[in-house]
Amino acid sequence: MSFENDNDESEIERVLRKSGSRPAPPADLLRSVRASVEAEWRKVVNERRIRRRRMLTWSAAAGIVLAVAVAAFVLTPSEGPRQRVAGISVATGSVRAKSGLWSRWRVLHQHSEVDVGEVIATGADGRVALELQDNVSLRLDHATRVSLTDARHVAVVSGTVYVDSGQSVQPFEERLQVVTPAGAIRHVGTQYEVQLVGSGVRIAVREGKVELSMAGGATHHAVAGEQMVVSSGDIEKMPISRVDSTWAWAQQVAPAFDIDGRSVTDFLAWVSRETGREVTFATPQAETQAARVMLSGSIAGLNPQDALAAVLRTTPLRSQEVDGQFVISGTAAP
């Protein structure tokens, strides 16, 4: 069998040799075949690239959609009962609020309500006075932004705020904290201003006392007539008058005093607190008149000094500013 197979293979070899080499295909045909093969190869490669890009695009899109959904879930407040934290006493110019990254700004005006977690922003022409718990007045100057974390915490993001705690009766640890890059500030029966200046914080005290608790645990105090500037951990103190022009802006958004049914004495006490000027009486008779005369009407829209002039014109009393004081004198009844 093996011998026969060998003979067959030899015979085939002889036939092939006699037939000679096969003629080469024409050059044009080779070029055409090569071009067709290359075109098909490129088509296959391109289709693979397109499929790969689509898969990557779909994956990226799916990732973005997922990220947006997660962010919206985390950052958008859940629907539920509103938690009112403040009311608007006075609003002038541009004043807006928003509750989260994905929410729209809404315009605030007098009598608007503000909820826990909302950000309040005033424009270059805006100012606002908010009434917080325990009748604490929080006022924002032009170009100021704060976040109302809750009823006891206000974070100052930029600008200037003024706090008038009035006759606060809450325990010290439950009083309003104004949170700044320098630390948290609490009041002790106080009127004070907090201003972010560059990388520093200026705290000016008009009445009472404030306590600054810094991140490292250190505590610093400032009393009426003092202001301290905190910058890079350093603290510098300097004096400031109760009638310094620094306080003027806060008077422009002072919540109106309800004069209806109140005595002139009560009204003068409000004027004194808002302007920082002491009220004195030229005579005992003038002081008696102030206690007896009862007022009616409204001073809404008037700042304290304008209200003083307007109200006293309806009474037998007059006011004169002398050495930073309002001196009240009596006149004949109209």
C-alpha positions in Angstrom: 0.0 0.0 0.0 2.7 2.3 0.9 4.6 1.6 -2.4 1.5 2.2 -4.4 0.8 5.5 -2.7 4.4 6.6 -3.3 4.0 5.9 -7.0 0.8 7.9 -7.1 2.4 10.9 -5.5 5.3 10.7 -7.9 3.0 10.6 -10.9 1.1 13.6 -9.7 4.4 15.5 -9.2 5.4 14.7 -12.8 2.1 15.9 -14.2 2.4 19.2 -12.3 6.0 19.7 -13.6 4.9 19.1 -17.2 2.0 21.6 -16.8 4.4 24.3 -15.9 3.8 27.3 -13.5 0.4 28.9 -13.5 0.3 32.3 -15.1 0.2 35.3 -12.8 -3.1 37.2 -12.6 -3.1 40.6 -14.4 -1.8 43.6 -12.4 -5.2 45.4 -12.8 -7.0 42.4 -11.3 -4.6 42.3 -8.3 -5.1 46.0 -7.6 -8.9 45.6 -7.9 -8.9 42.6 -5.5 -6.6 44.3 -3.0 -8.8 47.5 -3.1 -11.9 45.5 -2.5 -10.4 43.6 0.4 -9.0 46.8 1.9 -12.4 48.5 1.6 -14.2 45.6 3.2 -11.6 45.5 6.0 -12.0 49.3 6.6 -15.8 48.9 6.7 -15.6 46.2 9.3 -13.2 48.2 11.4 -15.3 51.3 11.2 -18.4 49.4 12.2 -16.6 48.1 15.2 -15.5 51.6 16.2 -19.0 53.0 15.8 -20.4 50.2 18.0 -17.8 50.8 20.6 -18.4 54.6 20.6 -22.1 54.0 20.9 -21.6 51.7 23.9 -19.3 54.3 25.5 -21.8 57.1 24.8 -24.7 55.1 26.2 -22.6 54.2 29.3 -21.6 57.8 29.8 -25.2 59.1 29.3 -26.5 56.5 31.7 -23.9 57.6 34.3 -24.8 61.2 33.9 -28.5 60.5 34.2 -27.8 58.4 37.3 -25.6 61.1 38.8 -28.3 63.8 38.1 -30.9 61.6 39.7 -28.8 61.0 42.8 -27.9 64.7 43.1 -31.6 65.7 42.7 -32.6 63.2 45.3 -29.9 64.4 47.7 -30.1 68.1 47.1 -33.7 68.7 46.4 -35.8 69.2 49.5 -38.4 66.5 50.0 -42.0 67.5 49.7 -43.5 67.8 53.1 -44.8 70.3 55.6 -43.1 73.6 55.5 -41.0 74.5 58.6 -41.3 78.3 59.0 -38.3 79.8 60.6 -38.7 83.6 60.0 -41.0 86.2 58.7 -40.1 89.3 56.6 -40.7 92.6 58.5 -39.2 94.9 55.9 -37.9 94.3 52.4 -36.5 96.9 50.0 -34.9 96.4 46.5 -34.0 93.0 45.3 -34.4 90.3 48.0 -34.7 86.6 47.0 -34.8 83.1 48.6 -34.3 79.6 47.4 -34.5 76.2 49.2 -31.9 74.1 47.3 -29.5 73.8 44.5 -32.2 72.8 42.0 -34.9 75.2 43.1 -35.6 78.6 41.6 -35.2 81.9 43.3 -38.4 83.4 44.6 -38.9 87.1 45.4 -39.4 88.1 49.0 -41.5 91.0 50.2 -43.0 92.3 53.4 -45.0 89.5 55.2 -43.3 86.7 53.2 -42.3 83.6 55.2 -38.9 81.9 55.1 -38.4 78.1 55.7 -35.7 76.1 57.4 -32.7 75.6 55.0 -33.5 78.5 52.7 -30.8 80.8 51.4 -31.6 84.5 51.5 -29.8 86.9 49.2 -30.0 90.7 48.7 -29.0 92.5 45.6 -26.9 95.6 45.3 -30.0 97.6 46.0 -31.6 95.2 48.5 -32.0 95.1 52.2 -34.3 93.0 54.4 -35.3 92.5 58.0 -36.3 89.1 59.2 -38.1 88.3 62.4 -36.8 85.1 64.0 -37.9 83.3 67.1 -38.2 85.2 70.4 -38.6 88.4 68.4 -34.9 88.5 67.3 -34.5 90.9 64.4 -31.9 89.8 61.7 -31.2 92.4 59.1 -29.2 92.0 55.8 -27.4 94.9 54.1 -26.8 95.2 50.4 -25.2 92.3 48.5 -25.5 89.9 51.4 -26.2 86.2 51.5 -27.1 84.0 54.4 -28.3 80.4 55.0 -31.0 79.8 57.6 -29.8 76.4 58.8 -32.5 76.2 61.4 -34.2 78.5 64.0 -31.0 78.9 66.0 -28.3 79.0 63.3 -27.7 81.5 60.6 -24.6 81.1 58.4 -23.2 84.3 56.8 -21.9 83.5 53.3 -21.2 87.1 52.3 -21.9 90.7 53.1 -23.1 92.3 56.4 -25.8 91.3 58.9 -27.2 93.1 62.0 -28.8 91.4 65.0 -31.0 93.0 67.5 -31.9 90.4 70.1 -34.4 92.7 72.0 -35.3 91.3 75.3 -34.3 87.7 74.7 -35.4 85.4 77.4 -34.0 82.1 76.1 -31.1 80.3 77.8 -27.7 81.4 76.4 -27.0 78.0 74.8 -30.3 78.2 72.9 -29.9 81.7 71.5 -29.2 82.5 67.9 -25.8 81.6 66.6 -24.4 83.6 63.7 -21.9 81.2 62.0 -18.9 82.8 60.2 -15.6 81.6 58.8 -14.1 82.9 62.1 -16.4 80.9 64.3 -19.9 81.0 65.8 -21.2 84.2 67.6 -23.9 84.3 70.3 -25.4 87.3 71.9 -26.1 88.4 75.5 -29.0 90.9 75.2 -27.3 92.5 72.3 -27.3 94.7 69.1 -24.3 93.8 66.9 -23.1 93.7 63.4 -21.2 91.0 61.5 -19.4 91.7 58.3 -17.3 89.5 56.1 -14.3 91.5 54.8 -12.1 89.6 52.4 -10.8 86.6 54.4 -11.6 88.3 57.7 -14.7 88.9 59.9 -15.5 92.2 61.6 -17.8 92.0 64.7 -19.1 95.3 66.1 -21.1 95.5 69.3 -23.6 98.4 69.8 -25.2 97.1 73.0 -24.7 94.2 75.4 -22.1 91.6 74.7 -21.2 88.8 72.2 -19.2 85.6 72.5 -17.1 84.3 69.6 -16.4 80.6 69.7 -13.6 79.7 67.3 -13.0 76.4 65.6 -9.9 75.6 67.7 -11.9 76.0 70.9 -10.8 79.5 71.9 -13.5 81.9 73.0 -13.4 85.7 72.7 -15.7 88.4 73.9 -16.6 91.9 72.8 -18.8 94.4 74.7 -20.8 97.5 73.8 -18.5 100.1 72.2 -16.0 97.5 70.9 -15.4 95.9 67.5 -13.0 93.1 66.8 -11.6 92.0 63.5 -10.6 88.4 63.1 -8.2 87.5 60.3 -6.1 84.4 60.0 -6.6 83.6 63.6 -5.4 87.1 64.8 -7.8 89.4 66.7 -7.6 93.2 66.7 -10.0 95.2 68.9 -10.9 98.9 68.5 -13.6 101.3 69.8 -16.8 102.1 68.0 -19.5 104.6 69.0 -23.2 103.8 69.3 -23.9 106.6 66.9 -21.2 105.7 64.4 -22.3 105.9 60.8 -21.6 102.1 60.5 -25.1 101.5 62.1 -27.0 103.8 59.7 -28.0 101.1 57.2 -29.7 99.0 59.8 -32.0 101.8 60.7 -33.3 101.9 57.2 -34.8 98.5 57.6 -35.8 98.7 61.2 -39.2 96.9 61.7 -41.9 99.6 62.2 -43.0 100.3 65.8 -46.7 99.9 66.2 -47.6 103.3 67.8 -51.3 102.7 68.0 -52.4 102.9 71.6 -48.8 103.4 72.9 -47.4 106.3 74.8 -44.8 108.8 73.5 -42.5 107.4 76.2 -42.7 103.9 74.6 -42.2 105.3 71.1 -39.1 107.3 72.3 -37.6 104.2 73.8 -37.8 102.5 70.3 -36.3 105.5 68.6 -33.4 105.5 71.1 -32.7 101.8 70.6 -32.7 102.0 66.8 -30.7 105.2 66.5 -28.3 104.6 69.4 -29.0 108.1 70.7 -30.0 108.7 74.3 -33.3 110.4 74.9 -33.4 113.0 77.6 -36.1 115.5 78.7 -35.6 119.2 79.0 -38.0 119.4 82.0 -39.9 117.1 84.3 -43.1 118.4 82.8 -42.0 117.2 79.3 -41.3 113.8 80.7 -44.7 113.7 82.3 -46.3 114.7 79.0 -44.5 112.0 77.1 -45.9 109.4 79.5 -49.4 110.7 79.3 -49.8 111.3 75.6 -51.1 108.3 73.7 -50.5 107.8 70.0 -52.6 106.4 67.2 -52.0 105.7 63.5 -49.0 104.1 61.8 -45.4 105.0 61.0 -44.9 102.2 58.5 -42.4 103.1 55.8 -40.6 105.7 58.0 -37.1 105.2 59.4 -36.7 106.0 63.2 -35.5 109.6 62.8 -38.1 110.6 60.3 -40.8 108.9 62.4 -39.6 110.9 65.4 -40.2 114.2 63.6 -43.6 113.0 62.2 -45.0 111.7 65.4 -44.0 114.6 67.7 -45.7 117.0 65.3 -49.0 115.5 66.4 -48.2 116.1 70.1 -47.2 119.0 72.4 -43.6 117.8 72.4 -40.6 118.6 70.3 -37.2 117.1 69.8 -33.7 118.7 69.3 -30.5 116.8 68.8 -27.8 118.0 71.1 -24.4 116.3 71.5 -25.7 113.0 70.1 -28.8 113.0 72.3 -32.5 113.7 71.5 -33.6 116.4 74.0 -37.4 116.4 74.3 -39.1 119.6 75.4 -42.8 120.5 75.9 -44.8 123.1 74.1 -48.2 124.6 74.4 -50.9 122.1 73.3 -52.0 122.6 69.7 
